[in-house]
Amino acid sequence: MTTFQVDASQISAAGANAAATGNRIRSEVAGMLAQLHALEGNWQGAAQISFNQCVNEWQAVQAQVDTALESLSQRLLFASQTYQQAETQAQALFAH
């Protein structure tokens, strides 16, 4: 027999917090990228090419982090809704 106890509102709040954190991170990343790309016009040579490769690698990793955080947020919100619906449906079974 499966037993669980959950506070759907806490799960929902965690999902909303993850989404807000993702938004803040995206904003900070955009600002940092603007600064890094501004260097391109003032720098030439082999080191600059290597630097650009590092920036591109960082962007790829950051995109993965962004995707994972967005997925976590959505899953938490969906779990909260699912738990709330299950409770509502179970309660309706015993309504007069």
MIKOLRO-179009 format. One record per atom (N, C-alpha, C, O): x, y, z; residue in three letters. Coordinates in steps of 0.1 Angstrom, whole numbers, padded with zeros to 4 digits, always signed. Atoms other than C-alpha are relative to their C-alpha. Layout:
XYZala/...
***
This chain:
+0008-0012+0000met/+0000+0000+0000met/+0009+0012+0000met/+0019+0013+0008met/-0007-0012+0001thr/+0013+0034-0009thr/-0005+0010+0009thr/-0018+0013+0010thr/+0003-0010-0009thr/+0013+0061+0017thr/+0008+0012-0003thr/+0020+0011-0006thr/-0007-0012+0002phe/+0022+0097+0012phe/-0006+0012+0007phe/-0019+0012+0008phe/+0005-0013-0006gln/+0019+0131+0029gln/+0008+0011-0007gln/+0020+0010-0008gln/-0007-0010+0008val/+0027+0162+0009val/-0008+0013+0002val/-0020+0014+0004val/+0006-0013-0001asp/+0021+0199+0012asp/+0002+0006-0015asp/+0013+0011-0018asp/-0001-0004+0014ala/+0013+0208-0024ala/+0003+0015-0002ala/+0010+0019-0012ala/-0003-0015+0001ser/+0016+0246-0017ser/+0015+0002+0001ser/+0021+0011-0005ser/-0015-0001-0001gln/+0053+0241-0006gln/+0006-0005-0013gln/+0016+0002-0018gln/-0006+0004+0012ile/+0060+0222-0038ile/-0003+0010-0011ile/+0006+0013-0019ile/+0003-0011+0010ser/+0043+0249-0059ser/+0009+0012+0003ser/+0014+0018-0007ser/-0009-0012-0003ala/+0063+0276-0041ala/+0014-0003-0004ala/+0021+0006-0009ala/-0013+0004+0005ala/+0095+0257-0048ala/+0001+0001-0015ala/+0011+0005-0020ala/+0001-0001+0015gly/+0085+0255-0085gly/+0001+0014-0004gly/+0008+0018-0013gly/+0000-0014+0004ala/+0078+0292-0086ala/+0014+0006+0003ala/+0019+0015-0004ala/-0013-0005-0004asn/+0111+0299-0068asn/+0011-0004-0010asn/+0019+0004-0014asn/-0009+0005+0010ala/+0130+0278-0093ala/-0001+0008-0013ala/+0008+0011-0019ala/+0002-0008+0013ala/+0114+0297-0122ala/+0005+0014+0002ala/+0012+0019-0007ala/-0005-0014-0002ala/+0122+0331-0106ala/+0016+0000+0000ala/+0022+0009-0005ala/-0014+0001+0000thr/+0158+0319-0100thr/+0005-0001-0014thr/+0015+0005-0018thr/-0004+0001+0014gly/+0161+0309-0136gly/-0001+0013-0007gly/+0008+0016-0015gly/+0001-0013+0006asn/+0149+0343-0147asn/+0011+0009+0004asn/+0017+0016-0004asn/-0011-0008-0005arg/+0175+0360-0125arg/+0013-0004-0007arg/+0021+0004-0011arg/-0012+0006+0006ile/+0202+0337-0138ile/+0001+0004-0015ile/+0012+0008-0020ile/+0000-0004+0014arg/+0192+0344-0174arg/+0004+0014-0002arg/+0011+0018-0011arg/-0003-0014+0001ser/+0194+0381-0168ser/+0014+0003+0002ser/+0021+0010-0005ser/-0014-0002-0003glu/+0228+0379-0152glu/+0009-0005-0011glu/+0019+0001-0015glu/-0008+0006+0011val/+0241+0356-0180val/+0000+0010-0012val/+0010+0012-0019val/+0001-0010+0012ala/+0228+0381-0207ala/+0009+0012+0002ala/+0016+0016-0007ala/-0009-0011-0002gly/+0247+0409-0190gly/+0014-0004-0001gly/+0022+0004-0006gly/-0014+0005+0001met/+0279+0389-0187met/+0004-0002-0014met/+0015+0001-0018met/-0003+0003+0014leu/+0277+0378-0223leu/+0002+0013-0008leu/+0010+0014-0016leu/-0002-0013+0006ala/+0273+0414-0234ala/+0014+0006+0003ala/+0020+0011-0006ala/-0014-0005-0003gln/+0305+0423-0216gln/+0010-0008-0007gln/+0020-0003-0012gln/-0010+0009+0007leu/+0323+0393-0230leu/+0001+0003-0015leu/+0012+0003-0021leu/+0000-0003+0014his/+0312+0400-0265his/+0005+0014-0004his/+0010+0016-0015his/-0005-0013+0003ala/+0322+0436-0262ala/+0016-0001-0001ala/+0022+0008-0008ala/-0014+0001+0001leu/+0358+0424-0259leu/+0004-0004-0014leu/+0016-0001-0018leu/-0004+0005+0013glu/+0357+0409-0294glu/+0005+0011-0009glu/+0014+0009-0017glu/-0004-0011+0008gly/+0360+0443-0310gly/+0014+0006+0003gly/+0020+0014-0004gly/-0012-0007-0005asn/+0391+0453-0290asn/+0011-0010+0002asn/+0022-0007+0007asn/-0010+0011-0003trp/+0411+0420-0291trp/+0001-0008-0013trp/-0009-0012-0019trp/-0002+0009+0012gln/+0426+0401-0320gln/+0012-0009+0003gln/+0021-0006+0011gln/-0011+0010-0001gly/+0449+0371-0323gly/-0004-0013+0005gly/-0016-0016+0007gly/+0003+0014-0004ala/+0452+0335-0312ala/-0006-0001+0014ala/-0015-0009+0016ala/+0006+0000-0013ala/+0444+0343-0276ala/-0015+0003+0000ala/-0023-0002+0007ala/+0014-0004+0001gln/+0412+0360-0286gln/-0009-0011-0006gln/-0020-0013-0002gln/+0007+0011+0006ile/+0402+0330-0307ile/-0003-0011+0011ile/-0014-0016+0012ile/+0002+0009-0011ser/+0408+0307-0277ser/-0010+0005+0010ser/-0018-0003+0015ser/+0009-0006-0009phe/+0389+0330-0255phe/-0015-0002-0005phe/-0024-0005+0002phe/+0013+0002+0006asn/+0359+0329-0279asn/-0005-0014+0001asn/-0017-0017+0004asn/+0003+0015-0002gln/+0360+0291-0278gln/-0005-0003+0014gln/-0014-0010+0016gln/+0004+0002-0014cys/+0359+0292-0240cys/-0014+0006+0003cys/-0022+0000+0010cys/+0013-0006-0002val/+0329+0316-0241val/-0011-0009-0006val/-0021-0010+0000val/+0010+0009+0006asn/+0311+0293-0265asn/-0002-0012+0008asn/-0014-0017+0009asn/+0002+0012-0009glu/+0317+0263-0243glu/-0008+0004+0012glu/-0017-0004+0016glu/+0007-0004-0012trp/+0305+0282-0213trp/-0015+0002-0003trp/-0024-0001+0004trp/+0014-0002+0004gln/+0273+0293-0232gln/-0007-0014-0002gln/-0019-0015+0002gln/+0006+0013+0002ala/+0267+0256-0241ala/-0004-0006+0014ala/-0015-0011+0015ala/+0002+0006-0013val/+0270+0245-0205val/-0011+0008+0007val/-0020+0003+0014val/+0010-0009-0006gln/+0249+0275-0193gln/-0014-0003-0006gln/-0024-0003+0001gln/+0013+0004+0006ala/+0221+0265-0218ala/-0005-0013+0006ala/-0017-0014+0008ala/+0004+0013-0007gln/+0221+0230-0202gln/-0005+0003+0014gln/-0015-0003+0018gln/+0004-0004-0013val/+0218+0245-0168val/-0014+0007+0000val/-0023+0003+0008val/+0012-0007+0001asp/+0190+0268-0179asp/-0011-0010-0003asp/-0022-0009+0002asp/+0010+0010+0004thr/+0171+0238-0195thr/-0003-0009+0012thr/-0015-0011+0014thr/+0003+0008-0011ala/+0175+0217-0164ala/-0008+0008+0011ala/-0017+0002+0017ala/+0007-0008-0010leu/+0163+0245-0141leu/-0014+0002-0004leu/-0023+0002+0004leu/+0014-0002+0005glu/+0133+0252-0163glu/-0008-0013+0001glu/-0020-0013+0005glu/+0006+0013-0002ser/+0125+0215-0163ser/-0004-0003+0014ser/-0015-0008+0017ser/+0002+0002-0014leu/+0128+0213-0126leu/-0012+0008+0005leu/-0021+0003+0012leu/+0012-0009-0003ser/+0104+0243-0122ser/-0013-0006-0005ser/-0023-0006+0003ser/+0013+0005+0006gln/+0078+0228-0145gln/-0004-0013+0007gln/-0016-0015+0009gln/+0003+0012-0006arg/+0080+0194-0129arg/-0006+0002+0014arg/-0015-0005+0019arg/+0006-0003-0013leu/+0075+0208-0094leu/-0014+0006-0001leu/-0022+0002+0007leu/+0014-0006+0001leu/+0045+0229-0105leu/-0010-0011-0004leu/-0021-0011+0001leu/+0009+0010+0005phe/+0030+0199-0123phe/-0003-0010+0012phe/-0014-0014+0014phe/+0002+0009-0012ala/+0036+0177-0092ala/-0010+0006+0010ala/-0018-0001+0015ala/+0009-0006-0009ser/+0019+0202-0070ser/-0015+0000-0005ser/-0024-0003+0003ser/+0013+0000+0005gln/-0011+0204-0093gln/-0006-0015+0000gln/-0017-0017+0003gln/+0005+0014+0000thr/-0013+0166-0095thr/-0004-0005+0014thr/-0014-0011+0016thr/+0003+0003-0014tyr/-0012+0162-0057tyr/-0013+0007+0004tyr/-0022+0000+0010tyr/+0012-0007-0004gln/-0039+0188-0053gln/-0012-0006-0007gln/-0023-0007-0001gln/+0011+0006+0007gln/-0061+0172-0080gln/-0004-0013+0007gln/-0015-0017+0008gln/+0003+0013-0007ala/-0057+0138-0063ala/-0008+0002+0013ala/-0017-0006+0016ala/+0006-0002-0012glu/-0067+0152-0030glu/-0015+0005-0002glu/-0024+0000+0005glu/+0013-0005+0003thr/-0097+0170-0045thr/-0009-0011-0004thr/-0021-0012+0000thr/+0008+0011+0005gln/-0109+0139-0063gln/-0003-0010+0011gln/-0014-0015+0012gln/+0003+0009-0011ala/-0105+0117-0032ala/-0010+0006+0010ala/-0019-0001+0015ala/+0010-0006-0009gln/-0124+0142-0011gln/-0014+0000-0006gln/-0024-0002+0001gln/+0013+0000+0007ala/-0152+0143-0037ala/-0006-0014+0001ala/-0019-0015+0001ala/+0006+0014-0002leu/-0156+0105-0033leu/-0008-0001+0012leu/-0017-0009+0013leu/+0007+0002-0013phe/-0168+0110+0002phe/-0010+0012+0003phe/-0015+0013+0014phe/+0009-0012-0002ala/-0189+0142-0003ala/-0014-0006+0000ala/-0018-0015-0007ala/+0014+0004-0001his/-0226+0139+0006his/-0008+0006-0011his/-0020+0004-0012his/
***
